[in-house]
Amino acid sequence: MEKIKLYIAGETYGISTDDDIEYIEGVAAEIDAKIKEIMESSGRISITQAATLTALEYADRYKKAEQTSENLRSQIHSYLEDAARSRTDAEIARRENERLQNEIKLLKSKK
């Protein structure tokens, strides 16, 4: 576990992480930029309010991404079930075809 310092909205945060340092620093930079963007676009707003709005935006994105992921998992599950049914149907058709070919051979041999 590594300890790093992050700078967000003029404050320093010391954290310990097992994640890639560059990744964590990138996340912190993204949050810092979003807070600054909100503060600049909103005129008179406190850092706390900007941080809260940033947190709400990221929570919204997370929830939407979570729902999208669940929808994709559901679709994949459905596709896998369809594929399994198709394989079963193909096997049944192959066996029926084989049976009919054997029946044709038998009928031809009786002539």
C-alpha positions as CSV (number, residue, x, y, z in Angstrom):
1,M,0.0,0.0,0.0
2,E,1.4,3.4,-1.0
3,K,0.8,6.7,0.6
4,I,0.3,9.7,-1.7
5,K,-0.8,13.3,-1.5
6,L,-3.6,14.6,-3.6
7,Y,-4.5,18.3,-4.2
8,I,-8.1,19.0,-4.6
9,A,-9.7,22.5,-4.5
10,G,-6.7,24.0,-2.7
11,E,-6.6,21.3,0.0
12,T,-4.1,18.5,0.5
13,Y,-5.3,15.0,1.2
14,G,-3.0,12.2,2.2
15,I,-4.3,8.8,1.3
16,S,-3.1,5.2,1.2
17,T,-3.9,3.1,-1.9
18,D,-3.2,-0.1,-3.6
19,D,-4.3,1.4,-6.9
20,D,-2.1,2.8,-9.6
21,I,-0.7,6.1,-8.4
22,E,-1.2,7.8,-11.8
23,Y,-4.8,6.6,-11.9
24,I,-5.6,8.0,-8.5
25,E,-3.8,11.3,-9.3
26,G,-5.9,11.5,-12.5
27,V,-9.1,11.0,-10.6
28,A,-8.1,13.7,-8.1
29,A,-7.2,16.0,-11.0
30,E,-10.6,15.4,-12.6
31,I,-12.4,16.1,-9.4
32,D,-10.4,19.3,-8.9
33,A,-11.1,20.5,-12.4
34,K,-14.8,19.8,-12.0
35,I,-15.0,21.7,-8.7
36,K,-13.2,24.6,-10.3
37,E,-15.5,24.5,-13.3
38,I,-18.6,24.6,-11.1
39,M,-17.2,27.5,-9.0
40,E,-16.3,29.5,-12.1
41,S,-19.6,29.0,-13.8
42,S,-21.8,29.5,-10.7
43,G,-20.3,32.8,-9.5
44,R,-20.8,32.9,-5.7
45,I,-20.6,29.3,-4.5
46,S,-18.6,27.8,-1.7
47,I,-16.0,25.1,-2.2
48,T,-18.3,22.8,-0.1
49,Q,-21.2,23.5,-2.4
50,A,-19.1,22.9,-5.5
51,A,-17.8,19.7,-4.0
52,T,-21.3,18.6,-3.2
53,L,-22.5,19.3,-6.7
54,T,-19.4,17.5,-8.1
55,A,-20.2,14.5,-5.8
56,L,-23.8,14.5,-7.0
57,E,-22.7,14.6,-10.6
58,Y,-20.3,11.7,-10.2
59,A,-22.9,9.7,-8.2
60,D,-25.4,10.2,-11.0
61,R,-22.9,9.0,-13.5
62,Y,-22.1,6.0,-11.4
63,K,-25.7,5.0,-11.0
64,K,-26.4,5.4,-14.7
65,A,-23.3,3.4,-15.6
66,E,-24.3,0.7,-13.0
67,Q,-27.8,0.5,-14.7
68,T,-26.2,0.3,-18.1
69,S,-23.9,-2.5,-17.0
70,E,-26.9,-4.4,-15.5
71,N,-28.8,-4.0,-18.8
72,L,-25.8,-5.2,-20.7
73,R,-25.4,-8.2,-18.4
74,S,-29.1,-9.0,-18.9
75,Q,-28.8,-8.8,-22.7
76,I,-25.7,-11.0,-22.7
77,H,-27.5,-13.6,-20.5
78,S,-30.4,-13.5,-22.9
79,Y,-28.1,-13.9,-25.9
80,L,-26.4,-16.8,-24.3
81,E,-29.8,-18.5,-23.6
82,D,-30.7,-17.9,-27.3
83,A,-27.4,-19.4,-28.4
84,A,-27.9,-22.5,-26.3
85,R,-31.4,-23.0,-27.7
86,S,-30.1,-22.5,-31.2
87,R,-27.4,-25.2,-30.6
88,T,-30.0,-27.5,-29.2
89,D,-32.3,-26.9,-32.2
90,A,-29.4,-27.4,-34.6
91,E,-28.5,-30.7,-33.0
92,I,-32.1,-31.9,-33.2
93,A,-32.3,-30.9,-36.9
94,R,-28.9,-32.7,-37.5
95,R,-30.2,-35.9,-35.9
96,E,-33.5,-35.7,-37.8
97,N,-31.6,-35.1,-41.0
98,E,-29.4,-38.1,-40.3
99,R,-32.4,-40.3,-39.5
100,L,-34.1,-39.3,-42.7
101,Q,-31.0,-40.0,-44.7
102,N,-30.8,-43.4,-43.2
103,E,-34.5,-44.0,-44.0
104,I,-33.9,-43.0,-47.6
105,K,-31.0,-45.4,-47.8
106,L,-33.1,-48.1,-46.4
107,L,-35.9,-47.5,-48.8
108,K,-33.5,-47.4,-51.8
109,S,-31.9,-50.7,-50.8
110,K,-35.4,-52.3,-50.7
111,K,-36.0,-51.5,-54.4
